Amino acid sequence: EGFVDGEAFEGGKAEGSDIVLGSNSMIPGFEEGLLGCKAGESKDIQVTFPEGYQAPQLAGKEATFKMMINKVAEPTLPVLDAAFFEKFGTKDADLTTFRLEVLGNMEKELAAAIKSKVKNQVLDGLAETNAVEVPSALVNSEVDRMRQEAVQQFGGNQKIDPSILPAEMFTAQATKRVQLGLMVNAIVEQKKLEVDQDRVKTMIETMSSSYEDPQEIINYYYSNEQQLNQIQNLVLEDQVIDAILAGAKVSDLAMGYDDAIKPTPAPLPEEDAEATAEAADAVDTVDNDASKA
Protein backbone atom coordinates (compact mmCIF):
# COMPACT_ATOMS: atom_id res chain seq x y z
CA GLU A 1 0.00 0.00 0.00
CA GLY A 2 1.25 3.48 -0.89
CA PHE A 3 1.44 6.51 1.40
CA VAL A 4 2.16 10.18 0.70
CA ASP A 5 2.85 12.44 3.68
CA GLY A 6 1.90 9.53 5.91
CA GLU A 7 -1.57 9.08 4.40
CA ALA A 8 -2.79 6.35 2.05
CA PHE A 9 -3.79 7.65 -1.38
CA GLU A 10 -6.49 6.48 -3.76
CA GLY A 11 -5.37 3.75 -6.15
CA GLY A 12 -2.25 3.01 -4.14
CA LYS A 13 -3.31 -0.36 -2.75
CA ALA A 14 -3.21 -3.76 -4.44
CA GLU A 15 -3.17 -7.37 -3.29
CA GLY A 16 -1.82 -10.44 -5.05
CA SER A 17 -0.28 -8.40 -7.88
CA ASP A 18 2.53 -9.81 -10.02
CA ILE A 19 5.48 -7.50 -10.67
CA VAL A 20 8.08 -8.45 -13.27
CA LEU A 21 11.44 -6.96 -12.35
CA GLY A 22 13.06 -5.23 -15.29
CA SER A 23 9.77 -4.65 -17.12
CA ASN A 24 9.78 -0.94 -16.22
CA SER A 25 6.03 -1.13 -15.72
CA MET A 26 6.21 0.70 -12.38
CA ILE A 27 7.40 4.20 -11.50
CA PRO A 28 11.20 4.69 -11.34
CA GLY A 29 12.80 3.11 -8.27
CA PHE A 30 9.91 0.78 -7.46
CA GLU A 31 11.23 -2.37 -9.12
CA GLU A 32 14.78 -1.64 -7.98
CA GLY A 33 13.50 -1.52 -4.41
CA LEU A 34 12.33 -5.12 -4.66
CA LEU A 35 15.70 -6.54 -5.70
CA GLY A 36 16.94 -9.17 -3.26
CA CYS A 37 13.60 -9.61 -1.50
CA LYS A 38 12.51 -13.06 -0.34
CA ALA A 39 9.09 -14.68 0.03
CA GLY A 40 7.43 -13.82 3.34
CA GLU A 41 9.49 -10.66 3.75
CA SER A 42 8.01 -7.19 4.23
CA LYS A 43 9.72 -4.04 3.03
CA ASP A 44 9.14 -0.30 2.73
CA ILE A 45 10.12 1.20 -0.62
CA GLN A 46 10.83 4.92 -0.97
CA VAL A 47 10.08 6.39 -4.41
CA THR A 48 9.26 9.72 -6.04
CA PHE A 49 6.45 10.06 -8.55
CA PRO A 50 7.58 11.59 -11.88
CA GLU A 51 6.71 15.25 -12.46
CA GLY A 52 4.52 14.32 -15.40
CA TYR A 53 2.67 11.51 -13.60
CA GLN A 54 -0.86 10.81 -14.85
CA ALA A 55 -2.40 11.61 -11.45
CA PRO A 56 -1.57 15.33 -10.97
CA GLN A 57 -2.06 15.17 -7.20
CA LEU A 58 0.83 12.68 -6.98
CA ALA A 59 3.20 14.25 -9.52
CA GLY A 60 6.60 14.99 -7.99
CA LYS A 61 5.55 13.68 -4.57
CA GLU A 62 7.68 11.37 -2.42
CA ALA A 63 5.89 8.18 -1.44
CA THR A 64 6.40 5.11 0.71
CA PHE A 65 5.05 1.73 -0.40
CA LYS A 66 4.66 -0.90 2.31
CA MET A 67 5.17 -4.24 0.58
CA MET A 68 4.56 -7.87 1.56
CA ILE A 69 6.38 -10.35 -0.67
CA ASN A 70 4.10 -13.36 -1.15
CA LYS A 71 6.37 -15.31 -3.46
CA VAL A 72 9.41 -15.00 -5.69
CA ALA A 73 9.48 -16.81 -9.03
CA GLU A 74 11.42 -16.87 -12.26
CA PRO A 75 10.31 -17.71 -15.80
CA THR A 76 11.14 -21.13 -17.21
CA LEU A 77 11.45 -21.89 -20.90
CA PRO A 78 9.05 -24.52 -22.29
CA VAL A 79 10.19 -27.72 -23.95
CA LEU A 80 10.23 -27.26 -27.72
CA ASP A 81 8.28 -30.36 -28.66
CA ALA A 82 5.28 -31.28 -30.83
CA ALA A 83 2.81 -30.32 -28.08
CA PHE A 84 4.36 -26.85 -27.86
CA PHE A 85 4.34 -26.37 -31.65
CA GLU A 86 0.68 -27.39 -31.86
CA LYS A 87 -0.30 -24.62 -29.43
CA PHE A 88 0.82 -22.18 -32.12
CA GLY A 89 -1.14 -23.93 -34.85
CA THR A 90 1.83 -25.84 -36.26
CA LYS A 91 0.99 -29.52 -36.51
CA ASP A 92 3.37 -32.37 -37.31
CA ALA A 93 6.32 -29.97 -37.35
CA ASP A 94 9.89 -30.24 -36.17
CA LEU A 95 11.96 -27.44 -34.66
CA THR A 96 13.31 -26.29 -38.03
CA THR A 97 9.83 -26.00 -39.56
CA PHE A 98 8.52 -24.19 -36.50
CA ARG A 99 11.36 -21.67 -36.58
CA LEU A 100 10.75 -21.01 -40.27
CA GLU A 101 7.08 -20.33 -39.58
CA VAL A 102 7.93 -17.99 -36.71
CA LEU A 103 10.47 -16.19 -38.88
CA GLY A 104 7.92 -15.80 -41.66
CA ASN A 105 5.37 -14.34 -39.25
CA MET A 106 7.94 -11.94 -37.80
CA GLU A 107 8.90 -10.76 -41.28
CA LYS A 108 5.24 -10.12 -42.13
CA GLU A 109 4.74 -8.22 -38.88
CA LEU A 110 7.86 -6.15 -39.49
CA ALA A 111 6.86 -5.29 -43.06
CA ALA A 112 3.38 -4.23 -41.92
CA ALA A 113 4.80 -2.11 -39.08
CA ILE A 114 7.27 -0.31 -41.34
CA LYS A 115 4.56 0.33 -43.90
CA SER A 116 2.30 1.79 -41.21
CA LYS A 117 5.04 4.04 -39.81
CA VAL A 118 5.97 5.38 -43.24
CA LYS A 119 2.33 5.98 -44.12
CA ASN A 120 1.70 7.92 -40.90
CA GLN A 121 4.82 10.02 -41.44
CA VAL A 122 3.81 10.86 -45.01
CA LEU A 123 0.25 11.81 -44.07
CA ASP A 124 1.40 13.88 -41.09
CA GLY A 125 3.87 15.70 -43.34
CA LEU A 126 1.16 16.27 -45.92
CA ALA A 127 -1.11 17.83 -43.31
CA GLU A 128 1.64 20.01 -41.83
CA THR A 129 2.83 21.46 -45.14
CA ASN A 130 -0.54 22.08 -46.79
CA ALA A 131 -3.21 24.40 -45.42
CA VAL A 132 -6.56 23.36 -46.87
CA GLU A 133 -9.90 25.07 -46.29
CA VAL A 134 -12.59 22.45 -45.80
CA PRO A 135 -16.38 22.72 -46.09
CA SER A 136 -18.08 22.77 -42.69
CA ALA A 137 -20.59 20.17 -43.89
CA LEU A 138 -17.80 17.62 -44.38
CA VAL A 139 -16.32 18.42 -40.97
CA ASN A 140 -19.74 18.06 -39.32
CA SER A 141 -20.23 14.71 -41.02
CA GLU A 142 -16.84 13.52 -39.77
CA VAL A 143 -17.65 14.77 -36.26
CA ASP A 144 -20.81 12.64 -36.29
CA ARG A 145 -18.76 9.63 -37.39
CA MET A 146 -16.25 10.24 -34.60
CA ARG A 147 -19.06 10.53 -32.07
CA GLN A 148 -20.24 7.09 -33.14
CA GLU A 149 -16.71 5.73 -32.80
CA ALA A 150 -16.39 7.18 -29.29
CA VAL A 151 -19.67 5.63 -28.17
CA GLN A 152 -18.66 2.25 -29.59
CA GLN A 153 -15.21 2.46 -28.00
CA PHE A 154 -16.20 3.64 -24.53
CA GLY A 155 -19.88 2.80 -24.24
CA GLY A 156 -19.77 -0.99 -24.20
CA ASN A 157 -23.22 -2.46 -24.74
CA GLN A 158 -25.08 0.61 -23.49
CA LYS A 159 -27.48 2.33 -25.87
CA ILE A 160 -26.16 5.88 -25.88
CA ASP A 161 -27.17 8.81 -28.06
CA PRO A 162 -23.92 10.06 -29.71
CA SER A 163 -25.31 13.61 -29.80
CA ILE A 164 -24.66 13.95 -26.04
CA LEU A 165 -20.99 14.41 -26.91
CA PRO A 166 -20.29 18.08 -27.76
CA ALA A 167 -19.15 18.61 -31.35
CA GLU A 168 -16.22 20.79 -30.27
CA MET A 169 -14.65 17.75 -28.61
CA PHE A 170 -13.90 16.35 -32.08
CA THR A 171 -13.71 19.36 -34.39
CA ALA A 172 -9.91 19.69 -34.63
CA GLN A 173 -9.30 16.01 -35.33
CA ALA A 174 -12.27 15.79 -37.70
CA THR A 175 -10.95 18.78 -39.65
CA LYS A 176 -7.56 17.08 -40.07
CA ARG A 177 -9.20 13.88 -41.30
CA VAL A 178 -11.25 15.77 -43.88
CA GLN A 179 -8.22 17.78 -45.02
CA LEU A 180 -6.20 14.60 -45.57
CA GLY A 181 -9.08 12.97 -47.42
CA LEU A 182 -9.39 15.92 -49.79
CA MET A 183 -5.63 16.05 -50.40
CA VAL A 184 -5.43 12.32 -51.08
CA ASN A 185 -8.31 12.60 -53.57
CA ALA A 186 -6.59 15.55 -55.25
CA ILE A 187 -3.39 13.53 -55.68
CA VAL A 188 -5.37 10.64 -57.16
CA GLU A 189 -6.83 13.01 -59.76
CA GLN A 190 -3.57 14.86 -60.40
CA LYS A 191 -1.57 11.64 -60.88
CA LYS A 192 -4.49 9.96 -62.68
CA LEU A 193 -4.15 6.99 -60.36
CA GLU A 194 -6.36 3.94 -60.79
CA VAL A 195 -6.70 1.02 -58.43
CA ASP A 196 -4.01 -1.57 -59.16
CA GLN A 197 -5.98 -4.82 -59.21
CA ASP A 198 -2.80 -6.88 -58.91
CA ARG A 199 -2.08 -5.15 -55.61
CA VAL A 200 -5.68 -5.73 -54.53
CA LYS A 201 -5.22 -9.43 -55.25
CA THR A 202 -1.92 -9.52 -53.35
CA MET A 203 -3.39 -7.71 -50.35
CA ILE A 204 -6.37 -10.05 -50.15
CA GLU A 205 -4.16 -13.12 -50.47
CA THR A 206 -1.82 -11.81 -47.76
CA MET A 207 -4.70 -11.08 -45.39
CA SER A 208 -6.20 -14.51 -46.07
CA SER A 209 -2.98 -16.50 -45.68
CA SER A 210 -3.24 -16.75 -41.88
CA TYR A 211 -6.63 -18.50 -42.02
CA GLU A 212 -7.12 -22.26 -42.08
CA ASP A 213 -8.82 -22.07 -45.48
CA PRO A 214 -7.35 -19.03 -47.30
CA GLN A 215 -9.36 -19.61 -50.47
CA GLU A 216 -12.62 -19.36 -48.55
CA ILE A 217 -11.60 -15.92 -47.25
CA ILE A 218 -10.45 -14.82 -50.71
CA ASN A 219 -13.81 -15.83 -52.16
CA TYR A 220 -15.56 -13.91 -49.38
CA TYR A 221 -13.77 -10.66 -50.22
CA TYR A 222 -14.47 -10.95 -53.94
CA SER A 223 -18.14 -11.78 -53.35
CA ASN A 224 -18.71 -8.92 -50.90
CA GLU A 225 -18.78 -5.58 -52.71
CA GLN A 226 -18.46 -3.51 -49.54
CA GLN A 227 -15.44 -5.43 -48.28
CA LEU A 228 -13.82 -5.39 -51.72
CA ASN A 229 -14.30 -1.62 -51.96
CA GLN A 230 -12.55 -1.18 -48.63
CA ILE A 231 -9.55 -3.17 -49.88
CA GLN A 232 -9.48 -1.18 -53.11
CA ASN A 233 -9.52 2.09 -51.16
CA LEU A 234 -6.60 0.89 -49.03
CA VAL A 235 -4.64 -0.05 -52.15
CA LEU A 236 -5.37 3.31 -53.77
CA GLU A 237 -4.22 5.06 -50.60
CA ASP A 238 -0.99 3.02 -50.72
CA GLN A 239 -0.51 4.11 -54.32
CA VAL A 240 -0.86 7.75 -53.23
CA ILE A 241 1.80 7.22 -50.55
CA ASP A 242 4.09 5.67 -53.16
CA ALA A 243 3.53 8.64 -55.48
CA ILE A 244 4.42 11.10 -52.72
CA LEU A 245 7.52 9.13 -51.71
CA ALA A 246 8.68 9.01 -55.33
CA GLY A 247 9.17 12.77 -55.24
CA ALA A 248 10.34 13.06 -51.65
CA LYS A 249 13.73 12.93 -49.99
CA VAL A 250 13.76 9.71 -47.97
CA SER A 251 16.30 8.72 -45.32
CA ASP A 252 16.58 5.39 -43.52
CA LEU A 253 16.57 5.05 -39.74
CA ALA A 254 18.16 1.96 -38.20
CA MET A 255 16.33 0.40 -35.25
CA GLY A 256 15.86 -2.96 -33.58
CA TYR A 257 12.98 -5.31 -34.28
CA ASP A 258 11.10 -4.52 -31.04
CA ASP A 259 11.29 -0.78 -31.66
CA ALA A 260 10.27 -1.20 -35.29
CA ILE A 261 7.08 -3.13 -34.55
CA LYS A 262 6.12 -0.98 -31.57
CA PRO A 263 3.12 1.20 -32.48
CA THR A 264 4.03 4.86 -32.54
CA PRO A 265 0.75 6.77 -32.81
CA ALA A 266 1.16 10.36 -33.86
CA PRO A 267 0.89 12.67 -30.84
CA LEU A 268 -2.51 14.31 -30.68
CA PRO A 269 -2.76 18.06 -30.39
CA GLU A 270 -3.60 19.04 -26.82
CA GLU A 271 -7.22 19.75 -27.67
CA ASP A 272 -7.60 16.31 -29.32
CA ALA A 273 -6.09 14.51 -26.34
CA GLU A 274 -8.47 16.40 -24.06
CA ALA A 275 -11.36 15.54 -26.38
CA THR A 276 -10.59 11.83 -26.17
CA ALA A 277 -10.49 11.97 -22.37
CA GLU A 278 -13.67 14.04 -22.22
CA ALA A 279 -15.45 11.61 -24.55
CA ALA A 280 -14.51 8.69 -22.32
CA ASP A 281 -15.68 10.58 -19.22
CA ALA A 282 -18.93 11.66 -20.86
CA VAL A 283 -19.80 8.16 -22.05
CA ASP A 284 -18.80 6.71 -18.68
CA THR A 285 -21.13 9.17 -16.94
CA VAL A 286 -24.02 8.09 -19.14
CA ASP A 287 -23.17 4.43 -18.49
CA ASN A 288 -23.29 5.01 -14.75
CA ASP A 289 -26.56 6.91 -14.96
CA ALA A 290 -28.08 4.16 -17.10
CA SER A 291 -26.99 1.44 -14.68
CA LYS A 292 -28.66 3.30 -11.80
CA ALA A 293 -31.92 3.78 -13.68
Secondary structure, 3 states (H helix, E strand, C coil): CEEECCEECCCCCCCCCCCCCCCCCCCCCCCHHHCCCCCCCEEEEEEECCCCCCCCCCCCCEEEEEEECCCCCCCCCCCCCHHHHHHCCCCCCCHHHHHHHHHHHHHHHHHHHHHHHHHHHHHHHHHHHCCCCCCHHHHHHHHHHHHHHHHHHHCCCCCCCHHHCCHHHCHHHHHHHHHHHHHHHHHHHHCCCCCCHHHHHHHHHHHHCCCCCHHHHHHHHHHCHHHHHHHHHHHHHHHHHHHHHHCCCCCCCCCCHHHHHCCCCCCCCHHHHHHHHHHHHHHHHHHHHHHHC
